[in-house]
Amino acid sequence: MQTSRRIYFNPTSIPSLRTPRCSRRDFYNAGKIPREGWRSNAVRGVRKESTETGEDRTGHISATSNEAILFFDNIFPLKLTWLLRLPWQVERNLPDLLWRFNNQTLSAFEPLTLVKRAIPDSVPMKVTEILPRLKDGGAFVKFSHPSGISAKEVEGLVSRYLKENPIKPWFSPFRRIRTNLVVGKPWLEDLYRFPSCRIKVEFVPTTPGGTAAELSQETLYSLFRRYGKLAEISSQPSDSKVLPKFAYLDFARMRHAIMARNCMHGLKVLEEEGGGAAGTELRLSFEQKMKSHWIWDWIASHPRVVIPAVAALLATAATLVFDPIRTFFIRAHVDHAFHIKDNQIYKWFKSQATDIFTFRLHRAEEAGLGAIWDDRKQVIDQLQTWLMETADTFIVVQGPRGSGKKELVLDQALKGRQNTLLIDCKPIQEARGDSATISAAAASVGYRPVFSWMNSISSLIDLAAQGTIGVKSGFSETLDAQLGKIWQNTAVALKQVALHNRKKDDKDAALGDDDWLEAHPECRPVVVIDNFLHKNEESSVVYDKIAEWSAGLTMGNIAHVIFLTNDISYSKSLSKALPDRVFRQIALGDITPEVAKKFVLTHLDSDQNDTSDTAVKLTAGERQYDITELDECIEVLGGRLTDLEFLARRLRTGQTPKRAIAEIIEQSASEIMKMYLLTVDKGDRKWSPEQAWYLVKSLASNENLRYNEVLLSNTFASSLTPSAASGEAVLEALAAVELISIKNHNGRPQTIRAGKPVYQAAFKQLTEDIVLKSRLDLAILTELTKIETKSIDKYEAELNMLGSLPRQPREVGPRINFLLGKLATSQQKVEAWEKEMGALKRVLTDEY
């Protein structure tokens, strides 16, 4: 057997115990300076050469006869062991680091000096080795003792001394140092395994190939309870096939688990103690109570809880971060703070850079519109008066397209007013897809930043989650909810704008915000909603949300709301939001012939004053002749503002009024034929070509039609087209697209007229086309014939049923006569229509 090299013990031989600035190395009762009271003939301590990982880096320390090992805990702070995880840290650096820290802060003791203080001079023992365990916060102390005293007695003396004279380190002022005798074979590893409150006890055989006994919970309790309070003992499940057998010990404190592991590792349990015939060795290791990646594992195993919670957290974070930003941008949009067109410098540069001709043209248009505004001054004054009053209802300006609703409200009634917000429903309603709709709505109010693309991604996540876990995650939101957020932020910004003019020294300063807004209607901003119901879709989400939001603004005295609409049935949609309110209504129609003539002449006068080379000059005779023709043309064209502007542009190019009006009528006739009469590319039309032609033909001969008379006609009452079965729905749809206009009387539809004045002349021109008239009349007669043929079949079926009766009761006679009369009338109609159809077919075959 190879003998180990013997050297004199010197603490500086241990790297962990080197302390460069220490002038005296009086450690561990093993130096050259003997303790007081120790035997004067004491020999110098000797030891085997060791490292932090045991003798010759084997990971173990051995004890000969009359030698034993004590483990002292609470020597080093456990909370600093995380430093060992760093790749540039090693165990040997930490004692010196802690020692310098102690000296600089408290000027007290080196940490391992606590071991010297923990061993009393009266105990007959000699320290031969000290191995600090920084991970475990303690140290192994190997000692020798006389043959007359056992190691267990030495442990009892030291433990009693520590109880009577507790030593508490600076980093743990409420816990004293404890010690226990090492009864097993400790393993001094330097792996990245750190202490925990749970110990895994494996039962292994004492010799290779042997068998080990699984210790009961009572045996484990009797062995380990001495080291501290046990919280739980968990045995291996009976059906587990894992070898070697094991059990878990959960200590109440981590220090207790450390003491047990260092003192009991490698203990051999004999047969009389429950270790089996061959004995059982205990192999101890720390087991992390919380498994690695347990947070991620829990998240992955509970998606039904985690995904909605994450969605709620993201929504809350987005609300807290982005909502104030969005409110700021909406307020700037309402105040026109970032509108460069309102900047004085920009206006000056624009006036200097604008072309002279363009300026004259713009001035001419303003002068022409001025004549219209003079005619509608009473309407403008009425609007301005309503905006100065407190009334929790809507202001509705209704009129056909081209009647100047938007210009009347924005350029005249709200001229010079800063706090105005214009929302155009047309781009919002016509946007394709939810993302485009959200972007259009956000752009109309200045709502930014807006992440409309997130809606598609959220929908995909929601769809994947629903297919995986069976329920929706909550990431995606409906279009209704997202539009609600935009309008809600806009309402907050509008209220801030309304309260911006409130002063502290105001006479109403004592009032609350709502009361102050009610008392000062002139300070409220104005919201103008243009193109409301422009597609005649009453059940649209966009229109419903806008109406609901507008009702909140009005009822809360936050803003005045003005609706601009072409639809005469707007009250159906708005009444859902304000069912108990009467709306303030303004109906704009066509301007009078006198104003229309003045409007056109104003444009012509501006051209005569134009000195540019491109202007067309008229002689006095030509001008007088044109004015005479203009009266006749305006009677045909009517007072629609857009049509008058079109006429004025044509006249400025040098056309005569008659030629211009002829081209306008021809263009209108082509539009009517393409949009309403032709069957090609019908799309989602709610009317049939036969119904549209019936109205065109009837209005060409009579400017006013009775509403109910049209509904009772066979073309509307018994249409064979599925989408046009309801006559009232067809008339509302045709009025929405402005082929016709419906006039009301006492709240009910009364008369039907052409949608535009120029359409009256276009209708006449269409009916003068023999081929077109014959073709469309043939389609109407064909449909009527089919309708009557169905009636005839129904009459014949009933007569056949009555004739099959075995006896003819007297009461059946009147019914048979009635059916025979109806059958004869229908047959006469079919014969007459067949003759007309024959004549129409001859026209179609003869004419081009």
Secondary structure as GFF3:
##gff-version 3
##sequence-region A 1 848
A	DSSP	beta_strand	7	8	.	.	.	ID=ss1
A	DSSP	three_ten_helix	11	13	.	.	.	ID=ss2
A	DSSP	three_ten_helix	15	17	.	.	.	ID=ss3
A	DSSP	beta_strand	46	47	.	.	.	ID=ss4
A	DSSP	beta_strand	50	51	.	.	.	ID=ss5
A	DSSP	beta_strand	54	55	.	.	.	ID=ss6
A	DSSP	beta_strand	67	72	.	.	.	ID=ss7
A	DSSP	three_ten_helix	78	85	.	.	.	ID=ss8
A	DSSP	three_ten_helix	91	93	.	.	.	ID=ss9
A	DSSP	alpha_helix	94	105	.	.	.	ID=ss10
A	DSSP	alpha_helix	113	118	.	.	.	ID=ss11
A	DSSP	beta_strand	126	133	.	.	.	ID=ss12
A	DSSP	beta_strand	138	144	.	.	.	ID=ss13
A	DSSP	alpha_helix	151	164	.	.	.	ID=ss14
A	DSSP	beta_strand	179	181	.	.	.	ID=ss15
A	DSSP	beta_strand	198	205	.	.	.	ID=ss16
A	DSSP	alpha_helix	217	224	.	.	.	ID=ss17
A	DSSP	three_ten_helix	225	227	.	.	.	ID=ss18
A	DSSP	beta_strand	230	235	.	.	.	ID=ss19
A	DSSP	beta_strand	246	251	.	.	.	ID=ss20
A	DSSP	alpha_helix	254	264	.	.	.	ID=ss21
A	DSSP	beta_strand	268	269	.	.	.	ID=ss22
A	DSSP	three_ten_helix	271	273	.	.	.	ID=ss23
A	DSSP	beta_strand	280	287	.	.	.	ID=ss24
A	DSSP	alpha_helix	294	301	.	.	.	ID=ss25
A	DSSP	alpha_helix	303	335	.	.	.	ID=ss26
A	DSSP	three_ten_helix	340	342	.	.	.	ID=ss27
A	DSSP	alpha_helix	344	353	.	.	.	ID=ss28
A	DSSP	alpha_helix	356	375	.	.	.	ID=ss29
A	DSSP	alpha_helix	377	386	.	.	.	ID=ss30
A	DSSP	beta_strand	395	398	.	.	.	ID=ss31
A	DSSP	alpha_helix	405	406	.	.	.	ID=ss32
A	DSSP	pi_helix	407	413	.	.	.	ID=ss33
A	DSSP	beta_strand	420	424	.	.	.	ID=ss34
A	DSSP	alpha_helix	425	430	.	.	.	ID=ss35
A	DSSP	alpha_helix	434	445	.	.	.	ID=ss36
A	DSSP	alpha_helix	453	469	.	.	.	ID=ss37
A	DSSP	alpha_helix	479	498	.	.	.	ID=ss38
A	DSSP	three_ten_helix	499	501	.	.	.	ID=ss39
A	DSSP	alpha_helix	513	519	.	.	.	ID=ss40
A	DSSP	three_ten_helix	521	523	.	.	.	ID=ss41
A	DSSP	beta_strand	526	532	.	.	.	ID=ss42
A	DSSP	alpha_helix	541	555	.	.	.	ID=ss43
A	DSSP	beta_strand	560	565	.	.	.	ID=ss44
A	DSSP	alpha_helix	570	577	.	.	.	ID=ss45
A	DSSP	beta_strand	584	587	.	.	.	ID=ss46
A	DSSP	alpha_helix	593	608	.	.	.	ID=ss47
A	DSSP	alpha_helix	620	637	.	.	.	ID=ss48
A	DSSP	alpha_helix	641	652	.	.	.	ID=ss49
A	DSSP	alpha_helix	657	672	.	.	.	ID=ss50
A	DSSP	pi_helix	673	677	.	.	.	ID=ss51
A	DSSP	alpha_helix	689	701	.	.	.	ID=ss52
A	DSSP	beta_strand	705	706	.	.	.	ID=ss53
A	DSSP	alpha_helix	707	712	.	.	.	ID=ss54
A	DSSP	alpha_helix	714	717	.	.	.	ID=ss55
A	DSSP	three_ten_helix	722	724	.	.	.	ID=ss56
A	DSSP	alpha_helix	727	736	.	.	.	ID=ss57
A	DSSP	beta_strand	740	745	.	.	.	ID=ss58
A	DSSP	beta_strand	748	754	.	.	.	ID=ss59
A	DSSP	alpha_helix	757	767	.	.	.	ID=ss60
A	DSSP	alpha_helix	770	803	.	.	.	ID=ss61
A	DSSP	alpha_helix	812	846	.	.	.	ID=ss62
###
